[in-house]
Amino acid sequence: MPDSGGRADAAAGNPAADTPTGFDLDAAWELNPKVALRPEPFGALLYHFGTRKLSFLKNLTVVGIVQSLAETPTAEAALAEAGITDAERPLYLQALGALADSGMITRR
């Protein structure tokens, strides 16, 4: 059966869906130097000056994780520092994977 790669797969514990494509939890990450993060009451705006792409983070915990990436040794450590539970992990892995895929966060 083909892997759909969706949220349901991650929630079901499919190991391939636990780590999004192109995202390594054991790597050191940071906000891309070409990206500005502007906190907002709903979360944050991200603007990539290279691609001119605007993204919205609508989750304050994701904003905190993104801001802490440069100060933690790995993305895994940033999730642990934020208190992300096993049940919450798929949502945050999906968000970090999307940010990595779009170039908003990069490896250090």
Backbone as XML, in Angstrom:
<?xml version="1.0"?>
<chain id="A" units="angstrom">
  <residue number="1" name="MET">
    <atom name="N" x="0.852" y="-1.187" z="0.000"/>
    <atom name="CA" x="0.000" y="0.000" z="0.000"/>
    <atom name="C" x="0.889" y="1.238" z="0.000"/>
  </residue>
  <residue number="2" name="PRO">
    <atom name="N" x="0.684" y="2.199" z="-0.900"/>
    <atom name="CA" x="1.537" y="3.386" z="-0.957"/>
    <atom name="C" x="1.373" y="4.263" z="0.275"/>
  </residue>
  <residue number="3" name="ASP">
    <atom name="N" x="2.447" y="4.923" z="0.637"/>
    <atom name="CA" x="2.449" y="5.831" z="1.783"/>
    <atom name="C" x="1.945" y="7.185" z="1.324"/>
  </residue>
  <residue number="4" name="SER">
    <atom name="N" x="0.847" y="7.655" z="1.927"/>
    <atom name="CA" x="0.286" y="8.945" z="1.522"/>
    <atom name="C" x="1.060" y="10.103" z="2.119"/>
  </residue>
  <residue number="5" name="GLY">
    <atom name="N" x="1.834" y="9.844" z="3.198"/>
    <atom name="CA" x="2.623" y="10.909" z="3.811"/>
    <atom name="C" x="1.787" y="11.917" z="4.580"/>
  </residue>
  <residue number="6" name="GLY">
    <atom name="N" x="0.537" y="11.621" z="4.827"/>
    <atom name="CA" x="-0.346" y="12.580" z="5.489"/>
    <atom name="C" x="-0.248" y="12.544" z="6.996"/>
  </residue>
  <residue number="7" name="ARG">
    <atom name="N" x="-0.967" y="13.461" z="7.630"/>
    <atom name="CA" x="-0.990" y="13.576" z="9.078"/>
    <atom name="C" x="-1.494" y="12.292" z="9.725"/>
  </residue>
  <residue number="8" name="ALA">
    <atom name="N" x="-2.443" y="11.610" z="9.086"/>
    <atom name="CA" x="-2.967" y="10.372" z="9.649"/>
    <atom name="C" x="-1.869" y="9.322" z="9.767"/>
  </residue>
  <residue number="9" name="ASP">
    <atom name="N" x="-0.953" y="9.272" z="8.797"/>
    <atom name="CA" x="0.153" y="8.322" z="8.854"/>
    <atom name="C" x="1.049" y="8.603" z="10.052"/>
  </residue>
  <residue number="10" name="ALA">
    <atom name="N" x="1.359" y="9.855" z="10.287"/>
    <atom name="CA" x="2.216" y="10.213" z="11.414"/>
    <atom name="C" x="1.511" y="9.900" z="12.726"/>
  </residue>
  <residue number="11" name="ALA">
    <atom name="N" x="0.238" y="10.187" z="12.787"/>
    <atom name="CA" x="-0.504" y="9.932" z="14.016"/>
    <atom name="C" x="-0.614" y="8.441" z="14.288"/>
  </residue>
  <residue number="12" name="ALA">
    <atom name="N" x="-0.612" y="7.629" z="13.228"/>
    <atom name="CA" x="-0.707" y="6.189" z="13.389"/>
    <atom name="C" x="0.633" y="5.568" z="13.751"/>
  </residue>
  <residue number="13" name="GLY">
    <atom name="N" x="1.685" y="6.361" z="13.774"/>
    <atom name="CA" x="2.986" y="5.859" z="14.167"/>
    <atom name="C" x="3.808" y="5.341" z="13.009"/>
  </residue>
  <residue number="14" name="ASN">
    <atom name="N" x="3.466" y="5.676" z="11.783"/>
    <atom name="CA" x="4.250" y="5.276" z="10.628"/>
    <atom name="C" x="5.619" y="5.933" z="10.727"/>
  </residue>
  <residue number="15" name="PRO">
    <atom name="N" x="6.710" y="5.154" z="10.868"/>
    <atom name="CA" x="8.025" y="5.758" z="11.065"/>
    <atom name="C" x="8.442" y="6.668" z="9.913"/>
  </residue>
  <residue number="16" name="ALA">
    <atom name="N" x="8.029" y="6.365" z="8.702"/>
    <atom name="CA" x="8.405" y="7.210" z="7.574"/>
    <atom name="C" x="7.764" y="8.587" z="7.678"/>
  </residue>
  <residue number="17" name="ALA">
    <atom name="N" x="6.600" y="8.661" z="8.344"/>
    <atom name="CA" x="5.911" y="9.936" z="8.462"/>
    <atom name="C" x="6.357" y="10.709" z="9.698"/>
  </residue>
  <residue number="18" name="ASP">
    <atom name="N" x="7.087" y="10.058" z="10.622"/>
    <atom name="CA" x="7.507" y="10.735" z="11.842"/>
    <atom name="C" x="8.523" y="11.833" z="11.572"/>
  </residue>
  <residue number="19" name="THR">
    <atom name="N" x="9.348" y="11.688" z="10.561"/>
    <atom name="CA" x="10.329" y="12.707" z="10.208"/>
    <atom name="C" x="10.054" y="13.151" z="8.783"/>
  </residue>
  <residue number="20" name="PRO">
    <atom name="N" x="9.603" y="14.403" z="8.593"/>
    <atom name="CA" x="9.277" y="14.876" z="7.253"/>
    <atom name="C" x="10.486" y="14.824" z="6.326"/>
  </residue>
  <residue number="21" name="THR">
    <atom name="N" x="10.211" y="14.725" z="5.036"/>
    <atom name="CA" x="11.263" y="14.694" z="4.032"/>
    <atom name="C" x="12.159" y="15.911" z="4.168"/>
  </residue>
  <residue number="22" name="GLY">
    <atom name="N" x="13.461" y="15.669" z="4.158"/>
    <atom name="CA" x="14.410" y="16.770" z="4.211"/>
    <atom name="C" x="14.614" y="17.356" z="5.592"/>
  </residue>
  <residue number="23" name="PHE">
    <atom name="N" x="14.017" y="16.779" z="6.623"/>
    <atom name="CA" x="14.171" y="17.328" z="7.959"/>
    <atom name="C" x="14.787" y="16.295" z="8.882"/>
  </residue>
  <residue number="24" name="ASP">
    <atom name="N" x="15.891" y="16.670" z="9.515"/>
    <atom name="CA" x="16.632" y="15.781" z="10.405"/>
    <atom name="C" x="16.565" y="16.341" z="11.820"/>
  </residue>
  <residue number="25" name="LEU">
    <atom name="N" x="15.872" y="15.630" z="12.696"/>
    <atom name="CA" x="15.731" y="16.072" z="14.086"/>
    <atom name="C" x="17.057" y="16.123" z="14.830"/>
  </residue>
  <residue number="26" name="ASP">
    <atom name="N" x="18.017" y="15.329" z="14.393"/>
    <atom name="CA" x="19.308" y="15.277" z="15.076"/>
    <atom name="C" x="20.285" y="16.338" z="14.583"/>
  </residue>
  <residue number="27" name="ALA">
    <atom name="N" x="19.869" y="17.132" z="13.622"/>
    <atom name="CA" x="20.724" y="18.203" z="13.093"/>
    <atom name="C" x="20.478" y="19.507" z="13.849"/>
  </residue>
  <residue number="28" name="ALA">
    <atom name="N" x="21.449" y="20.400" z="13.741"/>
    <atom name="CA" x="21.316" y="21.749" z="14.301"/>
    <atom name="C" x="20.661" y="22.631" z="13.243"/>
  </residue>
  <residue number="29" name="TRP">
    <atom name="N" x="19.627" y="23.368" z="13.628"/>
    <atom name="CA" x="18.866" y="24.221" z="12.705"/>
    <atom name="C" x="18.835" y="25.646" z="13.236"/>
  </residue>
  <residue number="30" name="GLU">
    <atom name="N" x="18.475" y="26.566" z="12.360"/>
    <atom name="CA" x="18.296" y="27.965" z="12.742"/>
    <atom name="C" x="17.369" y="28.630" z="11.741"/>
  </residue>
  <residue number="31" name="LEU">
    <atom name="N" x="16.855" y="29.775" z="12.133"/>
    <atom name="CA" x="16.089" y="30.590" z="11.201"/>
    <atom name="C" x="17.047" y="31.015" z="10.091"/>
  </residue>
  <residue number="32" name="ASN">
    <atom name="N" x="16.634" y="30.876" z="8.858"/>
    <atom name="CA" x="17.470" y="31.269" z="7.727"/>
    <atom name="C" x="17.875" y="32.735" z="7.892"/>
  </residue>
  <residue number="33" name="PRO">
    <atom name="N" x="19.155" y="33.076" z="7.721"/>
    <atom name="CA" x="19.582" y="34.471" z="7.861"/>
    <atom name="C" x="18.864" y="35.437" z="6.901"/>
  </residue>
  <residue number="34" name="LYS">
    <atom name="N" x="18.287" y="34.896" z="5.830"/>
    <atom name="CA" x="17.544" y="35.730" z="4.877"/>
    <atom name="C" x="16.074" y="35.881" z="5.251"/>
  </residue>
  <residue number="35" name="VAL">
    <atom name="N" x="15.698" y="35.375" z="6.434"/>
    <atom name="CA" x="14.298" y="35.400" z="6.871"/>
    <atom name="C" x="14.139" y="36.303" z="8.083"/>
  </residue>
  <residue number="36" name="ALA">
    <atom name="N" x="13.132" y="37.146" z="8.027"/>
    <atom name="CA" x="12.766" y="37.984" z="9.178"/>
    <atom name="C" x="11.533" y="37.375" z="9.829"/>
  </residue>
  <residue number="37" name="LEU">
    <atom name="N" x="11.556" y="37.279" z="11.148"/>
    <atom name="CA" x="10.417" y="36.782" z="11.919"/>
    <atom name="C" x="9.849" y="37.956" z="12.694"/>
  </residue>
  <residue number="38" name="ARG">
    <atom name="N" x="8.565" y="38.229" z="12.472"/>
    <atom name="CA" x="7.896" y="39.305" z="13.197"/>
    <atom name="C" x="6.783" y="38.713" z="14.051"/>
  </residue>
  <residue number="39" name="PRO">
    <atom name="N" x="6.967" y="38.733" z="15.383"/>
    <atom name="CA" x="5.913" y="38.206" z="16.262"/>
    <atom name="C" x="4.611" y="38.991" z="16.095"/>
  </residue>
  <residue number="40" name="GLU">
    <atom name="N" x="3.523" y="38.274" z="16.160"/>
    <atom name="CA" x="2.175" y="38.834" z="16.067"/>
    <atom name="C" x="1.318" y="38.180" z="17.150"/>
  </residue>
  <residue number="41" name="PRO">
    <atom name="N" x="0.180" y="38.775" z="17.508"/>
    <atom name="CA" x="-0.681" y="38.159" z="18.525"/>
    <atom name="C" x="-1.124" y="36.735" z="18.170"/>
  </residue>
  <residue number="42" name="PHE">
    <atom name="N" x="-1.261" y="36.439" z="16.875"/>
    <atom name="CA" x="-1.707" y="35.119" z="16.434"/>
    <atom name="C" x="-0.564" y="34.131" z="16.290"/>
  </residue>
  <residue number="43" name="GLY">
    <atom name="N" x="0.680" y="34.599" z="16.324"/>
    <atom name="CA" x="1.846" y="33.751" z="16.090"/>
    <atom name="C" x="2.992" y="34.590" z="15.566"/>
  </residue>
  <residue number="44" name="ALA">
    <atom name="N" x="3.239" y="34.509" z="14.245"/>
    <atom name="CA" x="4.315" y="35.310" z="13.653"/>
    <atom name="C" x="4.194" y="35.330" z="12.137"/>
  </residue>
  <residue number="45" name="LEU">
    <atom name="N" x="4.807" y="36.352" z="11.564"/>
    <atom name="CA" x="4.984" y="36.441" z="10.119"/>
    <atom name="C" x="6.437" y="36.123" z="9.826"/>
  </residue>
  <residue number="46" name="LEU">
    <atom name="N" x="6.670" y="35.348" z="8.778"/>
    <atom name="CA" x="8.017" y="35.071" z="8.297"/>
    <atom name="C" x="8.118" y="35.619" z="6.888"/>
  </residue>
  <residue number="47" name="TYR">
    <atom name="N" x="9.157" y="36.403" z="6.639"/>
    <atom name="CA" x="9.370" y="36.928" z="5.290"/>
    <atom name="C" x="10.764" y="36.539" z="4.833"/>
  </residue>
  <residue number="48" name="HIS">
    <atom name="N" x="10.841" y="35.852" z="3.696"/>
    <atom name="CA" x="12.117" y="35.428" z="3.114"/>
    <atom name="C" x="12.531" y="36.475" z="2.074"/>
  </residue>
  <residue number="49" name="PHE">
    <atom name="N" x="13.615" y="37.187" z="2.365"/>
    <atom name="CA" x="14.066" y="38.258" z="1.476"/>
    <atom name="C" x="14.627" y="37.736" z="0.159"/>
  </residue>
  <residue number="50" name="GLY">
    <atom name="N" x="15.073" y="36.489" z="0.127"/>
    <atom name="CA" x="15.593" y="35.908" z="-1.108"/>
    <atom name="C" x="14.492" y="35.499" z="-2.067"/>
  </residue>
  <residue number="51" name="THR">
    <atom name="N" x="13.478" y="34.836" z="-1.557"/>
    <atom name="CA" x="12.391" y="34.340" z="-2.409"/>
    <atom name="C" x="11.173" y="35.253" z="-2.407"/>
  </residue>
  <residue number="52" name="ARG">
    <atom name="N" x="11.156" y="36.210" z="-1.476"/>
    <atom name="CA" x="10.044" y="37.140" z="-1.289"/>
    <atom name="C" x="8.767" y="36.420" z="-0.863"/>
  </residue>
  <residue number="53" name="LYS">
    <atom name="N" x="8.948" y="35.270" z="-0.224"/>
    <atom name="CA" x="7.807" y="34.483" z="0.246"/>
    <atom name="C" x="7.425" y="34.922" z="1.655"/>
  </residue>
  <residue number="54" name="LEU">
    <atom name="N" x="6.133" y="35.046" z="1.895"/>
    <atom name="CA" x="5.591" y="35.398" z="3.196"/>
    <atom name="C" x="4.867" y="34.180" z="3.748"/>
  </residue>
  <residue number="55" name="SER">
    <atom name="N" x="5.173" y="33.829" z="4.987"/>
    <atom name="CA" x="4.510" y="32.703" z="5.646"/>
    <atom name="C" x="3.966" y="33.155" z="6.990"/>
  </residue>
  <residue number="56" name="PHE">
    <atom name="N" x="2.923" y="32.488" z="7.430"/>
    <atom name="CA" x="2.307" y="32.773" z="8.716"/>
    <atom name="C" x="2.497" y="31.578" z="9.634"/>
  </residue>
  <residue number="57" name="LEU">
    <atom name="N" x="2.927" y="31.841" z="10.850"/>
    <atom name="CA" x="2.945" y="30.810" z="11.885"/>
    <atom name="C" x="1.785" y="31.130" z="12.812"/>
  </residue>
  <residue number="58" name="LYS">
    <atom name="N" x="0.833" y="30.231" z="12.883"/>
    <atom name="CA" x="-0.379" y="30.477" z="13.664"/>
    <atom name="C" x="-0.382" y="29.701" z="14.975"/>
  </residue>
  <residue number="59" name="ASN">
    <atom name="N" x="0.791" y="29.360" z="15.453"/>
    <atom name="CA" x="0.925" y="28.588" z="16.672"/>
    <atom name="C" x="2.093" y="29.171" z="17.456"/>
  </residue>
  <residue number="60" name="LEU">
    <atom name="N" x="1.809" y="29.709" z="18.631"/>
    <atom name="CA" x="2.858" y="30.364" z="19.424"/>
    <atom name="C" x="3.953" y="29.392" z="19.859"/>
  </residue>
  <residue number="61" name="THR">
    <atom name="N" x="3.607" y="28.132" z="20.032"/>
    <atom name="CA" x="4.627" y="27.148" z="20.400"/>
    <atom name="C" x="5.601" y="26.941" z="19.249"/>
  </residue>
  <residue number="62" name="VAL">
    <atom name="N" x="5.103" y="26.877" z="18.018"/>
    <atom name="CA" x="5.983" y="26.743" z="16.850"/>
    <atom name="C" x="6.900" y="27.959" z="16.762"/>
  </residue>
  <residue number="63" name="VAL">
    <atom name="N" x="6.365" y="29.138" z="17.015"/>
    <atom name="CA" x="7.178" y="30.355" z="17.000"/>
    <atom name="C" x="8.317" y="30.227" z="18.020"/>
  </residue>
  <residue number="64" name="GLY">
    <atom name="N" x="7.989" y="29.800" z="19.221"/>
    <atom name="CA" x="9.003" y="29.627" z="20.256"/>
    <atom name="C" x="10.062" y="28.613" z="19.865"/>
  </residue>
  <residue number="65" name="ILE">
    <atom name="N" x="9.638" y="27.512" z="19.252"/>
    <atom name="CA" x="10.589" y="26.486" z="18.815"/>
    <atom name="C" x="11.512" y="27.051" z="17.743"/>
  </residue>
  <residue number="66" name="VAL">
    <atom name="N" x="10.948" y="27.726" z="16.762"/>
    <atom name="CA" x="11.760" y="28.319" z="15.693"/>
    <atom name="C" x="12.763" y="29.305" z="16.282"/>
  </residue>
  <residue number="67" name="GLN">
    <atom name="N" x="12.325" y="30.125" z="17.227"/>
    <atom name="CA" x="13.230" y="31.103" z="17.837"/>
    <atom name="C" x="14.325" y="30.428" z="18.660"/>
  </residue>
  <residue number="68" name="SER">
    <atom name="N" x="14.043" y="29.255" z="19.211"/>
    <atom name="CA" x="15.034" y="28.581" z="20.059"/>
    <atom name="C" x="15.997" y="27.692" z="19.277"/>
  </residue>
  <residue number="69" name="LEU">
    <atom name="N" x="15.719" y="27.435" z="18.006"/>
    <atom name="CA" x="16.562" y="26.523" z="17.232"/>
    <atom name="C" x="18.039" y="26.910" z="17.244"/>
  </residue>
  <residue number="70" name="ALA">
    <atom name="N" x="18.343" y="28.182" z="17.124"/>
    <atom name="CA" x="19.740" y="28.629" z="17.064"/>
    <atom name="C" x="20.467" y="28.415" z="18.387"/>
  </residue>
  <residue number="71" name="GLU">
    <atom name="N" x="19.713" y="28.259" z="19.474"/>
    <atom name="CA" x="20.329" y="28.133" z="20.799"/>
    <atom name="C" x="20.345" y="26.698" z="21.317"/>
  </residue>
  <residue number="72" name="THR">
    <atom name="N" x="19.760" y="25.774" z="20.580"/>
    <atom name="CA" x="19.737" y="24.382" z="21.009"/>
    <atom name="C" x="20.617" y="23.552" z="20.079"/>
  </residue>
  <residue number="73" name="PRO">
    <atom name="N" x="21.202" y="22.466" z="20.603"/>
    <atom name="CA" x="22.126" y="21.689" z="19.777"/>
    <atom name="C" x="21.455" y="20.948" z="18.626"/>
  </residue>
  <residue number="74" name="THR">
    <atom name="N" x="20.179" y="20.585" z="18.784"/>
    <atom name="CA" x="19.445" y="19.876" z="17.738"/>
    <atom name="C" x="17.987" y="20.313" z="17.749"/>
  </residue>
  <residue number="75" name="ALA">
    <atom name="N" x="17.277" y="19.982" z="16.679"/>
    <atom name="CA" x="15.836" y="20.236" z="16.648"/>
    <atom name="C" x="15.131" y="19.391" z="17.707"/>
  </residue>
  <residue number="76" name="GLU">
    <atom name="N" x="15.635" y="18.187" z="17.931"/>
    <atom name="CA" x="15.074" y="17.325" z="18.975"/>
    <atom name="C" x="15.149" y="18.020" z="20.331"/>
  </residue>
  <residue number="77" name="ALA">
    <atom name="N" x="16.270" y="18.662" z="20.612"/>
    <atom name="CA" x="16.442" y="19.379" z="21.879"/>
    <atom name="C" x="15.474" y="20.562" z="21.967"/>
  </residue>
  <residue number="78" name="ALA">
    <atom name="N" x="15.228" y="21.234" z="20.850"/>
    <atom name="CA" x="14.279" y="22.352" z="20.846"/>
    <atom name="C" x="12.868" y="21.867" z="21.159"/>
  </residue>
  <residue number="79" name="LEU">
    <atom name="N" x="12.489" y="20.710" z="20.607"/>
    <atom name="CA" x="11.169" y="20.143" z="20.910"/>
    <atom name="C" x="11.069" y="19.765" z="22.384"/>
  </residue>
  <residue number="80" name="ALA">
    <atom name="N" x="12.125" y="19.156" z="22.909"/>
    <atom name="CA" x="12.129" y="18.765" z="24.321"/>
    <atom name="C" x="12.046" y="19.987" z="25.221"/>
  </residue>
  <residue number="81" name="GLU">
    <atom name="N" x="12.803" y="21.026" z="24.880"/>
    <atom name="CA" x="12.797" y="22.263" z="25.665"/>
    <atom name="C" x="11.415" y="22.907" z="25.677"/>
  </residue>
  <residue number="82" name="ALA">
    <atom name="N" x="10.679" y="22.757" z="24.572"/>
    <atom name="CA" x="9.333" y="23.325" z="24.469"/>
    <atom name="C" x="8.287" y="22.445" z="25.157"/>
  </residue>
  <residue number="83" name="GLY">
    <atom name="N" x="8.705" y="21.269" z="25.625"/>
    <atom name="CA" x="7.766" y="20.385" z="26.318"/>
    <atom name="C" x="6.813" y="19.648" z="25.401"/>
  </residue>
  <residue number="84" name="ILE">
    <atom name="N" x="7.219" y="19.405" z="24.161"/>
    <atom name="CA" x="6.353" y="18.717" z="23.206"/>
    <atom name="C" x="6.229" y="17.242" z="23.593"/>
  </residue>
  <residue number="85" name="THR">
    <atom name="N" x="4.998" y="16.778" z="23.731"/>
    <atom name="CA" x="4.747" y="15.381" z="24.111"/>
    <atom name="C" x="4.777" y="14.480" z="22.878"/>
  </residue>
  <residue number="86" name="ASP">
    <atom name="N" x="4.837" y="13.179" z="23.119"/>
    <atom name="CA" x="4.818" y="12.216" z="22.008"/>
    <atom name="C" x="3.557" y="12.378" z="21.160"/>
  </residue>
  <residue number="87" name="ALA">
    <atom name="N" x="2.444" y="12.657" z="21.807"/>
    <atom name="CA" x="1.180" y="12.824" z="21.077"/>
    <atom name="C" x="1.196" y="14.072" z="20.195"/>
  </residue>
  <residue number="88" name="GLU">
    <atom name="N" x="1.920" y="15.098" z="20.612"/>
    <atom name="CA" x="1.983" y="16.357" z="19.851"/>
    <atom name="C" x="3.048" y="16.345" z="18.759"/>
  </residue>
  <residue number="89" name="ARG">
    <atom name="N" x="4.005" y="15.443" z="18.854"/>
    <atom name="CA" x="5.155" y="15.424" z="17.947"/>
    <atom name="C" x="4.805" y="15.481" z="16.462"/>
  </residue>
  <residue number="90" name="PRO">
    <atom name="N" x="3.854" y="14.665" z="15.969"/>
    <atom name="CA" x="3.588" y="14.692" z="14.525"/>
    <atom name="C" x="3.243" y="16.085" z="13.999"/>
  </residue>
  <residue number="91" name="LEU">
    <atom name="N" x="2.461" y="16.845" z="14.742"/>
    <atom name="CA" x="2.085" y="18.196" z="14.319"/>
    <atom name="C" x="3.313" y="19.099" z="14.208"/>
  </residue>
  <residue number="92" name="TYR">
    <atom name="N" x="4.194" y="19.035" z="15.210"/>
    <atom name="CA" x="5.371" y="19.901" z="15.218"/>
    <atom name="C" x="6.425" y="19.442" z="14.226"/>
  </residue>
  <residue number="93" name="LEU">
    <atom name="N" x="6.534" y="18.136" z="14.007"/>
    <atom name="CA" x="7.449" y="17.632" z="12.987"/>
    <atom name="C" x="6.995" y="18.065" z="11.597"/>
  </residue>
  <residue number="94" name="GLN">
    <atom name="N" x="5.697" y="18.038" z="11.384"/>
    <atom name="CA" x="5.152" y="18.479" z="10.099"/>
    <atom name="C" x="5.444" y="19.967" z="9.885"/>
  </residue>
  <residue number="95" name="ALA">
    <atom name="N" x="5.255" y="20.778" z="10.916"/>
    <atom name="CA" x="5.502" y="22.219" z="10.802"/>
    <atom name="C" x="6.983" y="22.502" z="10.538"/>
  </residue>
  <residue number="96" name="LEU">
    <atom name="N" x="7.868" y="21.857" z="11.288"/>
    <atom name="CA" x="9.306" y="22.074" z="11.084"/>
    <atom name="C" x="9.752" y="21.576" z="9.713"/>
  </residue>
  <residue number="97" name="GLY">
    <atom name="N" x="9.201" y="20.460" z="9.282"/>
    <atom name="CA" x="9.526" y="19.950" z="7.949"/>
    <atom name="C" x="9.102" y="20.906" z="6.857"/>
  </residue>
  <residue number="98" name="ALA">
    <atom name="N" x="7.924" y="21.485" z="6.990"/>
    <atom name="CA" x="7.439" y="22.451" z="5.994"/>
    <atom name="C" x="8.320" y="23.700" z="5.985"/>
  </residue>
  <residue number="99" name="LEU">
    <atom name="N" x="8.737" y="24.156" z="7.174"/>
    <atom name="CA" x="9.622" y="25.328" z="7.243"/>
    <atom name="C" x="10.982" y="25.028" z="6.625"/>
  </residue>
  <residue number="100" name="ALA">
    <atom name="N" x="11.492" y="23.823" z="6.831"/>
    <atom name="CA" x="12.767" y="23.434" z="6.227"/>
    <atom name="C" x="12.628" y="23.318" z="4.708"/>
  </residue>
  <residue number="101" name="ASP">
    <atom name="N" x="11.556" y="22.680" z="4.250"/>
    <atom name="CA" x="11.338" y="22.508" z="2.815"/>
    <atom name="C" x="11.191" y="23.844" z="2.090"/>
  </residue>
  <residue number="102" name="SER">
    <atom name="N" x="10.618" y="24.838" z="2.772"/>
    <atom name="CA" x="10.431" y="26.151" z="2.149"/>
    <atom name="C" x="11.645" y="27.067" z="2.321"/>
  </residue>
  <residue number="103" name="GLY">
    <atom name="N" x="12.669" y="26.595" z="3.049"/>
    <atom name="CA" x="13.874" y="27.393" z="3.225"/>
    <atom name="C" x="13.777" y="28.433" z="4.322"/>
  </residue>
  <residue number="104" name="MET">
    <atom name="N" x="12.714" y="28.395" z="5.118"/>
    <atom name="CA" x="12.566" y="29.363" z="6.208"/>
    <atom name="C" x="13.537" y="29.045" z="7.349"/>
  </residue>
  <residue number="105" name="ILE">
    <atom name="N" x="13.793" y="27.755" z="7.576"/>
    <atom name="CA" x="14.841" y="27.370" z="8.519"/>
    <atom name="C" x="15.875" y="26.563" z="7.742"/>
  </residue>
  <residue number="106" name="THR">
    <atom name="N" x="17.127" y="26.655" z="8.186"/>
    <atom name="CA" x="18.224" y="25.967" z="7.508"/>
    <atom name="C" x="19.113" y="25.289" z="8.538"/>
  </residue>
  <residue number="107" name="ARG">
    <atom name="N" x="19.888" y="24.334" z="8.074"/>
    <atom name="CA" x="20.860" y="23.676" z="8.955"/>
    <atom name="C" x="21.970" y="24.665" z="9.329"/>
  </residue>
  <residue number="108" name="ARG">
    <atom name="N" x="22.443" y="24.534" z="10.547"/>
    <atom name="CA" x="23.585" y="25.342" z="10.990"/>
    <atom name="C" x="24.858" y="24.648" z="10.619"/>
  </residue>
</chain>
